[in-house]
Amino acid sequence: MEFLLHIPWWLWILIVLVLIAIRDVFLQRKHTITHNYPIIGHLRYLLEKIGPELRQYLVANNREELPFNRIERSWIYASAKKENNYEGFGTERDIYAHHHIFVNNAMIPFSIDANHPNSIDKTFLPCAKIMGEFNKRKKPYRPASVINVSAMSFGSLSAKAIESLNKGVKMAGAYHNTGEGGLSPYHTYGADIMFQFGTGYFGVRSKDGSFSMKKLKELVDDHSFIRAIELKLSQGAKPGKGGVLPGAKISKQIAKIRGVELGKDVISPPNHSAFTNVEGMVNFIEAIAEETGLPVGIKAAIGNLEQWETLAEIMLETGKGPDFITIDGGEGGTGAAPPSFADHVSLPWVYGFSDLYKVFLNKALTERIVFIGSGKLGFPAKAAMAFAMGADCINVAREAMMSIGCIQAQICHTNRCPTGVATQSKWLQNGIDPKLKSFRLAQYFKTFKKELVEITHAAGYEHPCQFKMSDIEMNVDDHNLAKALNKTYAYEKTPVPFFGMQNLKDCVYLGGKN
Ligand SMILES: Cc1cc2nc3c(=O)[nH]c(=O)nc-3n(C[C@H](O)[C@H](O)[C@H](O)COP(=O)(O)O)c2cc1C
């Protein structure tokens, strides 16, 4: 024993290295690299592990990361913190890049007098259309904000994150989409709620996993802040892919909220069991609207248009159908999806939306639908483009996550989110202060709306619903090949009936008034 104490420190290091080398060469068979290059082979695995962080912080330039580059992230962080979000010396973007968009400014901007709603509140920007108005639902709803929180369930996000979003959304006068994981206690701080369910029917499911109208009706009756219902058909990151919620992740609380059994794997199939074809879906929508009185819409990623054509025909013939349609882009986010789906299945937002809008435009149905867009649209100029194409509202998911502290670590699927936003680990979410984070979400939304209003005024309009396709140009290649949206996507959007901001302000269906 005594002689151990006399071994110098450098010899200890040598002994450890020799032991690692013996293990690498003789005892392990898993890694060829460490077998062939003992000890130094480990450096490869270490660098591979910390590579993304090194690139993000040290190597990547401001424009090159995906899904969101540093310019975009910094704008959200600064806006959320109410810091200076300006940039000096001119744009850092490559404005000649493919798909770069330009808003055509007016010679003389739109001017507002002292009594205009936007002089009183620079962030006042409600939806120009009313959900459920055409279909004469009992409780029509005009979202009080054109930007809202997109579907992300409790389960994929932490309790503290959902609480922060809900409180922030209330401050910003927006709505909060529950995602398909049911209505949790963290959704009940008073913000307007859009209740979503998917093929798992979580929160509104019978014991056998089928849809329960009784449960949905009770849920809506018990929670007056539920303003609309969204039937999820698919989402951009994994359209047509069901999901498994592993039993190990189902806590007592999650089991109760979702209406599933504790500790047992829960399968969400790719298809709905409540209907099998488009006609059945329309009947299902009508039954829900009839029972609850609320506007009912669908969310989907777009690809093949055949069934959408059928939907438009049924809507035209019957005068029935969804009150709103949420179009998610293939670039959309998710808690977890196989890359083969996230990378390749379904169209990017601009292609998917333009294809779908034309289906309804051709049958003169656009006026009765509220179009909601999601897929990296959480920036004022991108939103202006979406409005010009026919969107009436924008849903944001990952941008909202970033406003409450997400750093784009891209490990939502591992339960190890370092910021506590997308994890169920109590320890990791303890760092979130919902009071502060809710303020940040609200501030991001307010800044977003204020800048969107300013861009709108610069283009000579009062409300972004007045943007026409020809007001936005997109680089499709070089110089003279830059085309206005109507030329690129070959349609003109239906003008949205708009009678001034004051008219929206006075609307009895305006949301946010609980
Ligand atoms: C963590 C996470 C969870 C999500 N959960 C759902 C969900 O439950 N239902 C759904 O329809 N979409 C879900 N989405 C997709 C988003 O609602 C949204 O459509 C998509 O991310 C595009 O918006 P974004 O680009 O602003 O993130 C989720 C996205 C994320 C990042």
The ligand as an SDF file (V2000), in Angstrom:
LIG
                    3D

 31 33  0  0  0  0  0  0  0  0999 V2000
  -42.1160   20.3170  -29.8290 C   0  0  0  0  0  0  0  0  0  0  0  0
  -43.1770   20.3550  -30.8980 C   0  0  0  0  0  0  0  0  0  0  0  0
  -44.3760   19.6840  -30.7070 C   0  0  0  0  0  0  0  0  0  0  0  0
  -45.3760   19.7180  -31.6860 C   0  0  0  0  0  0  0  0  0  0  0  0
  -46.5780   19.0920  -31.4520 N   0  0  0  0  0  0  0  0  0  0  0  0
  -47.5660   19.1830  -32.3620 C   0  0  0  0  0  0  0  0  0  0  0  0
  -48.8560   18.6450  -32.1030 C   0  0  0  0  0  0  0  0  0  0  0  0
  -49.1350   18.0880  -31.0400 O   0  0  0  0  0  0  0  0  0  0  0  0
  -49.8070   18.7860  -33.0750 N   0  0  0  0  0  0  0  0  0  0  0  0
  -49.5650   19.4320  -34.2660 C   0  0  0  0  0  0  0  0  0  0  0  0
  -50.4660   19.5470  -35.0840 O   0  0  0  0  0  0  0  0  0  0  0  0
  -48.3510   19.9760  -34.5200 N   0  0  0  0  0  0  0  0  0  0  0  0
  -47.3630   19.8680  -33.6070 C   0  0  0  0  0  0  0  0  0  0  0  0
  -46.1530   20.4820  -33.8480 N   0  0  0  0  0  0  0  0  0  0  0  0
  -45.9760   21.2520  -35.1190 C   0  0  0  0  0  0  0  0  0  0  0  0
  -46.2210   22.7500  -34.8830 C   0  0  0  0  0  0  0  0  0  0  0  0
  -47.5050   22.9960  -34.3530 O   0  0  0  0  0  0  0  0  0  0  0  0
  -46.0710   23.5790  -36.1750 C   0  0  0  0  0  0  0  0  0  0  0  0
  -47.0880   23.2130  -37.0620 O   0  0  0  0  0  0  0  0  0  0  0  0
  -44.7220   23.4180  -36.8690 C   0  0  0  0  0  0  0  0  0  0  0  0
  -43.6610   23.3110  -35.9650 O   0  0  0  0  0  0  0  0  0  0  0  0
  -44.4550   24.6090  -37.8050 C   0  0  0  0  0  0  0  0  0  0  0  0
  -44.3820   25.8070  -37.0830 O   0  0  0  0  0  0  0  0  0  0  0  0
  -42.9700   26.5180  -36.7000 P   0  0  0  0  0  0  0  0  0  0  0  0
  -42.1620   26.5630  -37.9490 O   0  0  0  0  0  0  0  0  0  0  0  0
  -43.3850   27.8590  -36.2150 O   0  0  0  0  0  0  0  0  0  0  0  0
  -42.3200   25.6860  -35.6680 O   0  0  0  0  0  0  0  0  0  0  0  0
  -45.1440   20.4330  -32.8880 C   0  0  0  0  0  0  0  0  0  0  0  0
  -43.9280   21.1150  -33.0740 C   0  0  0  0  0  0  0  0  0  0  0  0
  -42.9600   21.0850  -32.1020 C   0  0  0  0  0  0  0  0  0  0  0  0
  -41.6780   21.8430  -32.3310 C   0  0  0  0  0  0  0  0  0  0  0  0
  1  2  1  0
  2  3  1  0
  2 30  2  0
  3  4  2  0
  4  5  1  0
  4 28  1  0
  5  6  2  0
  6  7  1  0
  6 13  1  0
  7  8  2  0
  7  9  1  0
  9 10  1  0
 10 11  2  0
 10 12  1  0
 12 13  2  0
 13 14  1  0
 14 15  1  0
 14 28  1  0
 15 16  1  0
 16 17  1  0
 16 18  1  0
 18 19  1  0
 18 20  1  0
 20 21  1  0
 20 22  1  0
 22 23  1  0
 23 24  1  0
 24 25  2  0
 24 26  1  0
 24 27  1  0
 28 29  2  0
 29 30  1  0
 30 31  1  0
M  END
$$$$
